[in-house]
Amino acid sequence: MKLFLIFSFLSFAVIGQEMDQLQRIESSLSITLDSLRNASSDSLKIELNKRLKYQVKECLNDKAAFSYPFNKLKSIGFVDSPDKLVRIVNWNIELSDQTQKYVCFILKNSTKNDQIDVTELIDSDQNCVARPDGIIEPQNWYGALYYKIIPIQKGTKTVYTLLGWDGNNSISNIKIIESLFFTGKTPKLGSPIFKTPEGMLKRIIFEHTKKSTMSLRYEAENKRIIFDHLSPEVPSLKGYYSFYAPDLSYDAFLLDGNRWLLKEDVIGLNKASDSKSTIYVMNQKSGKVEKRTVKTKWINPSNEAPQKATIEDGANNSKKEQVSPVLKSKDKRDPTDMKATLGKRKRRNNH
């Protein structure tokens, strides 16, 4: 009993020391982060971003950093998978021409040897249109902010579905549905788990005008990823995705075993709640108008933007789903002719 108590005391002492050390490191990181967010020139932002990346990378080598909350770092996303085996640490900087630079570390909890493997994804500055549809290695990443992780069991392995945002350029934003898997310790992007009319795809990419904001979110209760459908602002702009916007309809990927199945024209509903509205209806027997109170169930997914953990606007989000910078608009895409993503699919008149 005495040995057990001594061992427990020493364990708690070690944990306490680790927490104290991480708190000191977090305070130092917060100073660098504040300087970065207040930087007035692109050259200073880039320099401070390099410094921050180095400091964060050193910090993440501490095993305790896998679960530490980092509450002071408001504009860095710390996104944890529900199975507690993956953490994504992710942030961006926006330059004067409204292009983005991204930093991303993927942490994997190796339960077999009780180690945390840390891998940096290297932003290769590729243009979205040129993004490959194959497997993406860590050293050739396209750059994005991820704000949601959804684990899917595929045989004996787990594939993680990621929801992400990319500021792209001065006229358009991008939303991404990505797939993450591991080969040994190495994370890779691009597993064929999205079933569409074009076949099985490894990722889904939506580009839309910066004048609107696209909703892309996961509904755990319905096991689906629901998103705005995008259409060109005018018919003559079909195929020019920088000018696509929401058209007030919604599509979804439904979880079907170990894959996502595309379903068009879905309706988003709130969970049953006590929210009520007053409506007026005609009584068919008396012919008089009567007032009735009904529960409200409709939710407009276009208003459900992802959590923001962006850089330039200093948004404060919940720690679990922070990661999508300055979303200035709504994003809806018309996968009607989306070669970069879903390809031909909608048969709908454009307005």
C-alpha positions, -999 to 999 in steps of 0.1 A, spaced: 0 0 0 28 24 9 46 17 -24 14 23 -43 8 57 -25 44 67 -31 41 58 -68 8 77 -72 23 107 -55 53 107 -78 30 103 -109 9 133 -99 41 153 -92 54 145 -127 21 154 -143 20 186 -123 55 196 -135 45 189 -171 14 211 -168 34 239 -152 60 237 -180 33 237 -207 16 267 -191 49 286 -193 54 275 -229 18 285 -237 24 320 -223 55 324 -245 36 311 -276 8 336 -268 32 365 -270 45 354 -304 10 348 -317 -2 383 -306 28 398 -324 20 378 -355 -17 389 -355 -7 425 -351 21 425 -377 17 453 -402 36 439 -432 37 406 -451 75 402 -445 70 406 -407 40 382 -407 61 355 -426 91 360 -402 69 358 -371 50 328 -385 83 309 -390 92 317 -354 58 305 -341 59 273 -361 93 264 -347 81 271 -311 48 251 -316 67 222 -331 91 221 -302 61 222 -278 43 194 -295 72 170 -288 60 170 -252 36 140 -249 14 160 -226 7 185 -254 -16 160 -270 -44 167 -245 -34 201 -232 -61 227 -240 -40 257 -250 -68 280 -241 -47 312 -245 -40 305 -282 -73 318 -295 -65 319 -332 -49 284 -335 -71 254 -340 -67 224 -318 -91 199 -332 -94 164 -316 -109 133 -331 -138 117 -311 -117 85 -306 -90 106 -289 -63 92 -312 -57 122 -335 -52 159 -329 -48 185 -356 -30 218 -348 -37 243 -375 -35 280 -383 -32 305 -412 -19 339 -420 -36 362 -446 -13 383 -467 -21 417 -482 -33 402 -515 -57 380 -495 -39 348 -502 -33 325 -473 -3 306 -458 -11 276 -436 6 256 -409 -6 222 -399 7 195 -375 -10 161 -372 -5 143 -339 -13 106 -337 -16 87 -304 2 54 -309 -15 33 -282 8 3 -287 39 21 -275 23 50 -257 40 76 -280 27 106 -298 39 109 -334 40 144 -348 40 152 -385 41 186 -402 21 191 -434 41 213 -457 21 240 -476 32 237 -512 13 268 -523 -4 249 -550 -34 266 -567 -67 247 -559 -75 241 -596 -42 221 -599 -47 200 -568 -43 163 -575 -71 139 -570 -48 112 -558 -30 106 -525 -13 136 -510 19 132 -490 28 154 -460 55 173 -480 31 183 -508 0 196 -490 -24 221 -506 -30 241 -474 -63 246 -455 -78 250 -420 -96 219 -407 -123 223 -382 -139 189 -378 -127 153 -376 -150 123 -382 -136 88 -377 -148 59 -400 -139 23 -395 -126 7 -427 -117 -29 -421 -90 -30 -394 -80 7 -400 -96 40 -393 -100 67 -420 -107 102 -407 -130 125 -426 -119 162 -423 -140 193 -430 -119 223 -440 -117 259 -453 -93 276 -477 -92 314 -483 -79 307 -518 -76 342 -533 -91 377 -534 -123 366 -552 -131 331 -540 -131 308 -510 -130 270 -509 -145 243 -487 -130 208 -485 -142 174 -475 -109 154 -471 -100 119 -460 -70 112 -437 -54 78 -431 -21 66 -417 5 43 -432 25 34 -401 33 67 -385 28 87 -417 -4 106 -423 -17 108 -459 -46 125 -475 -69 108 -501 -88 76 -494 -116 67 -519 -146 70 -495 -169 94 -513 -194 78 -537 -208 101 -563 -222 98 -598 -186 102 -611 -175 73 -590 -155 69 -558 -136 101 -550 -108 108 -526 -118 143 -517 -145 169 -524 -137 205 -532 -161 234 -534 -151 268 -548 -174 298 -544 -175 335 -545 -161 354 -516 -194 374 -516 -212 344 -500 -205 319 -473 -209 281 -477 -222 260 -449 -205 226 -446 -211 208 -413 -215 174 -398 -247 162 -382 -238 133 -359 -274 125 -350 -282 120 -387 -247 106 -397 -244 130 -425 -223 159 -438 -248 185 -450 -238 215 -473 -251 242 -494 -256 235 -531 -238 260 -553 -249 275 -586 -234 302 -609 -246 337 -602 -258 339 -638 -261 310 -663 -233 324 -685 -208 319 -656 -213 282 -655 -180 265 -650 -164 296 -635 -165 285 -599 -152 318 -584 -187 331 -592 -207 303 -577 -230 310 -547 -257 292 -527 -290 286 -544 -311 278 -513 -310 240 -517 -289 215 -498 -271 183 -505 -254 158 -481 -231 129 -478 -247 101 -459 -226 76 -439 -231 42 -455 -209 17 -437 -174 28 -444 -181 53 -472 -200 85 -478 -229 83 -502 -240 115 -520 -277 125 -517 -291 156 -534 -319 179 -523 -320 171 -485 -337 191 -458 -320 201 -426 -340 199 -394 -333 209 -358 -335 184 -330 -368 184 -312 -369 214 -290 -392 237 -271 -387 265 -297 -422 277 -308 -437 300 -334 -471 315 -338 -490 310 -371 -524 319 -383 -546 293 -402 -581 291 -415 -606 269 -396 -622 249 -424 -655 245 -404 -660 280 -391 -643 299 -419 -625 320 -392 -588 327 -389 -573 312 -358 -540 316 -340 -519 284 -333 -486 278 -316 -463 252 -332 -429 239 -326 -403 251 -350 -381 225 -366 -366 240 -397 -330 251 -398 -313 269 -427 -279 252 -431 -266 282 -450 -265 301 -417 -244 274 -400 -209 285 -407 -180 265 -392 -162 276 -361 -136 303 -367 -101 303 -354 -87 327 -378 -60 349 -377 -70 382 -390 -104 386 -373 -94 371 -339 -125 351 -337 -133 333 -305 -145 298 -310 -151 266 -290 -118 248 -286 -130 216 -302 -139 230 -336 -118 260 -343 -103 265 -376 -117 284 -404 -105 319 -409 -123 348 -421 -154 336 -437 -168 367 -453 -195 350 -473 -216 320 -478 -207 293 -500 -228 272 -522 -216 253 -551 -232 239 -581 -218 205 -584 -237 205 -616 -205 206 -635 -178 204 -609 -148 188 -624 -127 195 -594 -152 177 -572 -185 161 -578 -187 167 -615 -220 166 -634 -249 161 -612 -276 188 -607 -303 192 -633 -318 224 -621 -326 257 -638 -302 285 -628 -316 318 -617 
